[in-house]
Amino acid sequence: MDRRPAYNERHRRNPLRPNPPKSATGHAEAREERSGLSGMRARRRLKDVPEVKRRELTERSLDLGLEAARSVKDRNISLFSRGLDPMFAGIPTFLKSPYVENIRDIGRYDVAVVGAPFDMGTTYRSGARFGPQAVRRISALYDSYSPDLGMDLLEEVTIGDAGDIFVIPANIEKTFDQVDLGVSHILDLGAFPVIIGGDHSIGYPDAKAIAKHIDGRLGIIHFDRHIDTAITTMDERMHTTHWSHATDLPNVPASNLVQIGIGGWIGNHSGVQVAEERDTTVITMFDVEELGIDHAMEIALEIAWQDVDAVYLSFDIDVVDPGYAPGTGTPEPGGMSPREALKAVRMVAQEGLVGMDLVEIAPPYDVADTTSQLGARVIMDTLATLVENGHLGTRLTNEQRARAEADRDREAGLEGNPGSAAP
């Protein structure tokens, strides 16, 4: 005869779970809280997301890749890989998006991913020229759907891979001209530029191109462990100098340059002097630790957006602690966790962006592609949040999304619950 106590009795006696079971009222509250979880919201949102492109990709794979062997039961599998699967096969474009060989066609896409594989602006370890390749390669791991955000990038935004800008390894100024012209071309055709470096010196031509394409003033939100506002380093413009030159542009005020994660003991001395002279906003990792990432980003956004017409995001992967992101040229301990960094870029993207770059991923120093993978996530979370908030893609308008969310809340029994706002 089984003499073990009943479940409820065992539960009460378990020293690791000392709280007794909830009352009926407590259960009702838990059910309501359950319905408001982001994962449960994602489940409900998925009903609003079509699967047109996934079906089209399957049909295209079967057409171009031929039918699989007769022993394969799943007849959606092709003989030659031409779609998203397997994730370890195929030609590595970003998220296996179409490669836009004729760059004149990039305007057909909402987003243009372009590489700038230049690393001759580095002052310590080179290797970031391989960053675009590495980010593209590891991005194949993802299938474009996130249950955190309830977002399917494949279905809700069009992404084209523009390939790489032809950089001039021995000449940083000619490379700046190439990057400026390349990003300008993408903006001329109406696509949202995502520039993958390469070292951070490309931040200057990126900002220069974007500033020319907006009516009004440009703010910059810059994530980094290094301040990057020196005038020159070793007598040249390098990856330590881009923001001093960007803020020399007539519509890029230094007062709207916000630098987050700055700190450590490497390469900040001369840059801090310039930051003082020009009155940029410097938020150190001490500030992030004391304020918390939410409050720190609220301050950053308020300042970056003050009296400007657009904001540009520049993300140096070394803002993340090298324990998480070792694959970078100038690592500095004490940086952000991946969770903090991803939340921060989502908060930035909620307000809208005119473009973004991801820089300083140096695969020769990476371990198991973890740094490249985090970089891919930075891009994906940014794009998804832009789509979620109506800044990109084909999702519903803000008003339509609010109505759809309210309808889903009513169906889930959350009507009138102040805690049921979309995450």
C-alpha positions as CSV (number, residue, x, y, z in Angstrom):
1,M,0.0,0.0,0.0
2,D,1.3,3.4,-1.0
3,R,1.8,5.4,2.2
4,R,3.1,8.6,0.6
5,P,1.1,11.7,1.5
6,A,-1.3,13.2,-0.9
7,Y,0.1,15.8,-3.3
8,N,-1.2,18.8,-1.3
9,E,0.2,17.4,1.9
10,R,3.6,16.7,0.3
11,H,3.6,20.2,-1.1
12,R,3.0,21.8,2.3
13,R,5.8,19.6,3.8
14,N,8.4,20.3,1.1
15,P,11.0,22.5,2.7
16,L,12.0,23.8,-0.8
17,R,8.5,25.0,-1.5
18,P,7.2,26.1,1.9
19,N,4.3,28.2,0.7
20,P,0.9,26.5,0.8
21,P,-1.2,26.2,-2.4
22,K,-3.1,29.3,-3.4
23,S,-6.7,29.9,-2.5
24,A,-9.4,30.0,-5.2
25,T,-8.9,33.7,-5.4
26,G,-5.2,33.3,-5.7
27,H,-5.6,30.8,-8.5
28,A,-7.8,33.3,-10.4
29,E,-5.2,36.0,-10.0
30,A,-2.5,33.6,-11.2
31,R,-4.6,32.8,-14.3
32,E,-5.0,36.4,-15.1
33,E,-1.3,37.1,-14.7
34,R,-0.6,34.0,-16.9
35,S,-2.7,35.5,-19.6
36,G,-0.7,38.7,-19.4
37,L,2.7,37.0,-19.8
38,S,4.7,38.1,-22.9
39,G,4.8,34.5,-24.1
40,M,1.0,34.1,-23.9
41,R,0.6,37.4,-25.7
42,A,3.0,36.1,-28.4
43,R,0.8,33.0,-28.8
44,R,-2.3,35.2,-29.4
45,R,-0.4,37.5,-31.7
46,L,0.7,34.6,-33.9
47,K,-2.9,34.3,-35.2
48,D,-2.4,37.7,-36.8
49,V,0.8,36.7,-38.6
50,P,0.3,35.2,-42.1
51,E,2.5,32.4,-43.3
52,V,2.6,33.4,-46.9
53,K,6.3,33.8,-47.3
54,R,7.1,30.5,-45.6
55,R,4.8,28.7,-48.0
56,E,6.3,30.6,-50.9
57,L,9.8,29.6,-49.7
58,T,8.8,26.0,-49.6
59,E,7.3,26.1,-53.0
60,R,10.4,27.9,-54.4
61,S,12.7,25.3,-52.8
62,L,10.8,22.4,-54.4
63,D,10.8,24.2,-57.7
64,L,14.4,25.2,-57.8
65,G,15.9,22.4,-55.6
66,L,13.9,19.5,-57.1
67,E,11.9,16.9,-55.2
68,A,13.6,14.8,-52.4
69,A,14.3,11.1,-52.6
70,R,11.2,8.9,-52.3
71,S,12.3,7.6,-48.9
72,V,11.8,11.2,-47.4
73,K,8.3,11.3,-46.0
74,D,8.1,15.1,-45.6
75,R,7.5,16.2,-49.2
76,N,8.2,19.8,-48.3
77,I,11.9,18.8,-48.2
78,S,13.8,19.5,-51.5
79,L,16.7,17.6,-53.0
80,F,19.0,20.6,-52.9
81,S,18.8,23.1,-50.1
82,R,17.2,26.3,-51.3
83,G,15.3,27.6,-48.2
84,L,15.8,28.2,-44.5
85,D,16.6,24.6,-43.6
86,P,19.0,23.0,-42.8
87,M,20.4,26.0,-40.9
88,F,23.9,24.7,-41.5
89,A,23.5,24.6,-45.3
90,G,23.1,27.2,-48.0
91,I,24.7,30.4,-49.1
92,P,25.2,32.7,-46.0
93,T,23.3,35.9,-46.4
94,F,21.8,37.6,-43.3
95,L,18.9,35.4,-42.1
96,K,19.1,33.7,-45.5
97,S,17.5,36.7,-47.0
98,P,17.7,37.3,-50.8
99,Y,21.1,38.4,-52.1
100,V,20.6,41.6,-54.0
101,E,23.3,41.2,-56.7
102,N,22.0,44.2,-58.7
103,I,22.3,46.9,-56.0
104,R,19.9,49.1,-58.0
105,D,17.2,46.8,-56.8
106,I,17.8,47.3,-53.1
107,G,14.9,49.7,-52.8
108,R,12.5,46.8,-53.2
109,Y,13.2,45.9,-49.6
110,D,12.3,47.5,-46.3
111,V,15.8,46.7,-44.9
112,A,19.2,46.6,-46.6
113,V,21.9,44.7,-44.7
114,V,25.3,45.7,-46.0
115,G,28.8,44.9,-44.8
116,A,31.7,47.3,-44.4
117,P,34.6,44.9,-43.8
118,F,37.2,47.4,-42.9
119,D,39.5,47.1,-39.9
120,M,42.5,49.3,-40.7
121,G,41.2,51.9,-38.3
122,T,41.9,49.6,-35.3
123,T,44.5,50.7,-32.7
124,Y,45.0,47.3,-31.1
125,R,43.8,44.0,-32.7
126,S,42.5,43.8,-36.2
127,G,40.1,41.1,-37.4
128,A,36.8,43.0,-37.6
129,R,37.0,42.8,-41.4
130,F,35.6,39.3,-41.0
131,G,32.7,40.5,-38.9
132,P,30.1,40.8,-41.7
133,Q,30.8,37.2,-42.9
134,A,30.6,35.8,-39.3
135,V,27.3,37.6,-38.5
136,R,25.7,36.4,-41.7
137,R,26.9,32.8,-41.2
138,I,25.6,32.5,-37.6
139,S,22.4,34.3,-38.5
140,A,21.4,31.1,-40.4
141,L,20.8,29.6,-37.0
142,Y,17.6,31.7,-36.6
143,D,14.3,31.0,-38.3
144,S,13.1,34.7,-37.9
145,Y,10.3,34.0,-35.3
146,S,10.6,35.2,-31.7
147,P,8.2,34.0,-29.0
148,D,9.6,36.8,-26.7
149,L,8.3,39.5,-29.1
150,G,5.5,37.6,-30.9
151,M,7.3,38.6,-34.1
152,D,8.0,36.9,-37.4
153,L,10.6,38.9,-39.3
154,L,10.2,36.7,-42.4
155,E,6.5,37.5,-42.8
156,E,6.4,41.1,-41.5
157,V,9.3,42.9,-43.0
158,T,11.3,42.5,-46.2
159,I,15.1,42.2,-45.8
160,G,17.6,42.3,-48.7
161,D,21.3,41.5,-48.3
162,A,23.2,44.1,-50.3
163,G,26.6,42.3,-49.9
164,D,29.7,44.3,-48.9
165,I,30.9,47.7,-49.8
166,F,34.3,47.6,-51.5
167,V,36.6,49.0,-48.9
168,I,40.2,50.1,-49.5
169,P,42.2,48.4,-46.8
170,A,45.3,50.6,-47.1
171,N,43.4,53.9,-47.2
172,I,40.9,54.9,-44.5
173,E,39.9,58.2,-46.2
174,K,39.0,56.4,-49.5
175,T,37.1,53.8,-47.5
176,F,35.2,56.6,-45.8
177,D,34.2,57.9,-49.3
178,Q,33.1,54.4,-50.3
179,V,31.0,53.8,-47.2
180,D,29.4,57.3,-47.4
181,L,28.5,56.7,-51.0
182,G,27.3,53.2,-50.4
183,V,25.0,54.0,-47.5
184,S,23.8,57.1,-49.4
185,H,22.8,54.8,-52.3
186,I,20.7,52.6,-49.9
187,L,19.0,55.7,-48.4
188,D,18.4,57.2,-51.8
189,L,16.4,54.1,-52.7
190,G,14.4,54.2,-49.5
191,A,15.7,51.1,-47.6
192,F,16.6,51.1,-43.9
193,P,20.4,50.6,-43.7
194,V,21.9,48.1,-41.3
195,I,25.6,48.4,-41.6
196,I,27.8,45.6,-40.3
197,G,31.5,46.4,-39.7
198,G,34.2,46.4,-39.6
199,D,35.8,48.6,-37.0
200,H,34.0,51.6,-35.5
201,S,35.8,54.2,-37.7
202,I,33.0,53.6,-40.2
203,G,30.6,55.3,-37.8
204,Y,31.8,58.6,-39.3
205,P,30.8,57.9,-42.9
206,D,27.7,56.2,-41.7
207,A,26.6,59.2,-39.8
208,K,27.7,61.5,-42.7
209,A,25.5,59.7,-45.2
210,I,22.5,59.6,-42.9
211,A,22.8,63.2,-42.0
212,K,22.6,64.2,-45.6
213,H,19.3,62.3,-46.1
214,I,17.3,63.8,-43.3
215,D,15.5,67.1,-43.1
216,G,16.7,68.5,-39.8
217,R,19.0,67.4,-37.0
218,L,20.4,63.9,-36.3
219,G,20.8,62.5,-32.8
220,I,23.1,59.5,-32.2
221,I,22.8,56.8,-29.5
222,H,26.2,55.1,-29.2
223,F,26.8,51.9,-27.2
224,D,30.5,51.3,-26.4
225,R,33.1,50.8,-23.6
226,H,35.2,53.5,-25.3
227,I,34.2,57.1,-25.9
228,D,35.6,57.4,-29.5
229,T,35.6,61.2,-29.5
230,A,39.3,61.9,-30.0
231,I,40.3,64.2,-32.9
232,T,43.1,62.0,-34.1
233,T,45.0,58.9,-32.8
234,M,48.5,58.3,-33.9
235,D,48.1,61.3,-36.3
236,E,45.2,59.8,-38.2
237,R,41.4,59.4,-38.0
238,M,40.9,55.9,-36.5
239,H,38.2,53.9,-34.7
240,T,38.7,56.2,-31.8
241,T,37.8,59.5,-33.6
242,H,34.6,59.1,-35.5
243,W,32.2,61.0,-33.2
244,S,34.4,64.1,-33.0
245,H,34.2,64.3,-36.8
246,A,30.5,63.3,-37.0
247,T,29.6,66.1,-34.6
248,D,31.4,68.5,-36.8
249,L,28.7,68.0,-39.4
250,P,26.3,70.9,-39.4
251,N,23.1,69.0,-38.5
252,V,24.7,66.5,-36.0
253,P,24.9,68.4,-32.7
254,A,27.2,67.1,-30.0
255,S,24.5,67.8,-27.5
256,N,22.4,64.9,-29.0
257,L,25.3,62.4,-29.0
258,V,24.6,60.0,-26.1
259,Q,27.3,57.4,-25.2
260,I,26.3,54.5,-23.1
261,G,28.5,51.9,-21.3
262,I,31.7,54.0,-21.4
263,G,34.4,53.0,-18.9
264,G,37.4,51.0,-18.1
265,W,41.1,51.9,-18.6
266,I,41.6,51.9,-22.4
267,G,41.7,54.7,-24.8
268,N,39.4,57.3,-23.3
269,H,41.6,60.1,-22.1
270,S,41.7,62.4,-25.1
271,G,38.1,61.6,-26.0
272,V,36.8,62.6,-22.6
273,Q,38.5,66.0,-23.0
274,V,36.6,66.5,-26.3
275,A,33.4,65.3,-24.8
276,E,33.8,67.9,-22.1
277,E,34.5,70.6,-24.6
278,R,31.5,69.7,-26.8
279,D,29.2,68.6,-24.0
280,T,28.2,65.2,-25.2
281,T,26.3,62.9,-22.7
282,V,28.5,60.1,-21.3
283,I,26.7,57.3,-19.4
284,T,29.2,55.0,-17.8
285,M,28.7,51.4,-16.7
286,F,28.8,52.7,-13.2
287,D,25.7,54.8,-14.1
288,V,24.0,51.8,-15.7
289,E,24.7,49.7,-12.6
290,E,23.4,52.4,-10.2
291,L,20.4,53.6,-12.3
292,G,19.4,50.3,-13.9
293,I,19.2,49.8,-17.6
294,D,15.6,51.1,-17.9
295,H,16.3,54.5,-16.2
296,A,19.6,54.9,-18.0
297,M,17.9,54.4,-21.3
298,E,15.1,56.8,-20.5
299,I,17.7,59.5,-19.8
300,A,19.6,58.6,-23.0
301,L,16.5,58.7,-25.2
302,E,15.3,62.0,-23.7
303,I,18.6,63.7,-24.5
304,A,19.2,62.1,-27.9
305,W,15.7,63.0,-29.2
306,Q,15.7,66.6,-27.8
307,D,15.0,69.0,-30.8
308,V,16.1,66.5,-33.4
309,D,14.3,64.9,-36.3
310,A,15.8,61.4,-36.4
311,V,18.1,59.2,-34.3
312,Y,20.8,56.8,-35.5
313,L,22.0,53.7,-33.5
314,S,25.6,52.7,-33.4
315,F,26.4,49.5,-31.4
316,D,29.9,48.5,-30.6
317,I,29.9,44.9,-29.5
318,D,32.6,45.6,-26.9
319,V,30.0,47.3,-24.7
320,V,29.1,43.8,-23.7
321,D,31.4,42.2,-21.1
322,P,34.1,40.1,-22.9
323,G,33.0,37.2,-20.7
324,Y,29.9,37.1,-23.0
325,A,31.4,38.6,-26.1
326,P,35.2,37.8,-26.4
327,G,35.4,38.3,-30.2
328,T,36.4,41.9,-30.3
329,G,39.5,43.9,-30.9
330,T,39.7,46.0,-27.8
331,P,38.0,44.1,-25.0
332,E,37.2,45.8,-21.7
333,P,35.8,43.9,-18.6
334,G,32.9,45.2,-16.7
335,G,30.5,45.8,-19.6
336,M,26.8,45.0,-20.1
337,S,25.2,41.6,-20.0
338,P,23.6,40.4,-23.2
339,R,20.2,40.7,-21.5
340,E,20.9,44.4,-20.6
341,A,22.2,45.2,-24.1
342,L,19.3,43.6,-25.9
343,K,16.7,45.4,-23.7
344,A,18.6,48.6,-24.3
345,V,18.4,48.4,-28.1
346,R,14.8,47.4,-28.0
347,M,14.1,50.5,-25.9
348,V,15.9,52.6,-28.5
349,A,14.1,51.1,-31.4
350,Q,10.6,51.7,-29.8
351,E,11.1,55.4,-30.6
352,G,12.1,54.8,-34.2
353,L,15.5,55.0,-36.0
354,V,16.8,56.2,-39.3
355,G,19.6,53.5,-39.5
356,M,21.9,51.4,-37.4
357,D,25.4,49.9,-37.4
358,L,26.9,47.0,-35.6
359,V,30.7,47.1,-35.3
360,E,33.9,45.6,-33.8
361,I,33.0,41.9,-34.1
362,A,36.4,40.3,-34.6
363,P,35.8,36.5,-35.3
364,P,39.5,35.5,-34.9
365,Y,39.1,36.1,-31.1
366,D,35.6,34.6,-30.8
367,V,34.6,31.4,-29.1
368,A,32.0,29.2,-30.7
369,D,30.6,32.2,-32.6
370,T,29.0,33.6,-29.4
371,T,30.0,37.2,-30.2
372,S,28.7,37.0,-33.8
373,Q,25.5,35.4,-32.6
374,L,25.0,38.2,-30.1
375,G,25.6,40.7,-32.9
376,A,22.9,39.0,-35.0
377,R,20.5,39.2,-32.1
378,V,21.2,43.0,-31.7
379,I,20.1,43.5,-35.3
380,M,17.1,41.2,-35.1
381,D,15.8,42.6,-31.8
382,T,16.2,46.1,-33.2
383,L,14.4,45.3,-36.5
384,A,11.6,43.4,-34.7
385,T,11.0,46.3,-32.3
386,L,10.9,48.8,-35.2
387,V,8.3,46.6,-36.9
388,E,6.3,46.1,-33.7
389,N,6.1,49.8,-33.2
390,G,5.1,50.6,-36.8
391,H,8.4,52.1,-37.9
392,L,9.1,49.4,-40.5
393,G,7.5,46.6,-42.4
394,T,3.9,45.6,-43.2
395,R,2.4,45.2,-39.7
396,L,-0.8,46.9,-38.7
397,T,-0.8,50.6,-38.0
398,N,-0.5,51.8,-34.4
399,E,-4.3,52.2,-34.2
400,Q,-5.0,48.8,-35.8
401,R,-2.5,47.1,-33.5
402,A,-4.0,48.7,-30.4
403,R,-7.5,47.5,-31.5
404,A,-6.2,44.0,-32.2
405,E,-4.4,43.9,-28.9
406,A,-7.5,45.0,-27.1
407,D,-9.6,42.3,-28.9
408,R,-7.0,39.6,-27.8
409,D,-7.1,40.9,-24.3
410,R,-10.9,40.7,-24.1
411,E,-10.7,37.1,-25.4
412,A,-8.1,36.3,-22.7
413,G,-10.2,37.9,-20.0
414,L,-7.8,40.9,-19.5
415,E,-10.2,43.7,-20.4
416,G,-9.6,46.7,-18.3
417,N,-6.5,45.3,-16.6
418,P,-4.0,48.2,-16.4
419,G,-1.2,45.6,-16.5
420,S,-2.2,44.3,-19.9
421,A,-0.4,46.8,-22.0
422,A,1.7,45.4,-24.8
423,P,5.2,44.5,-23.7
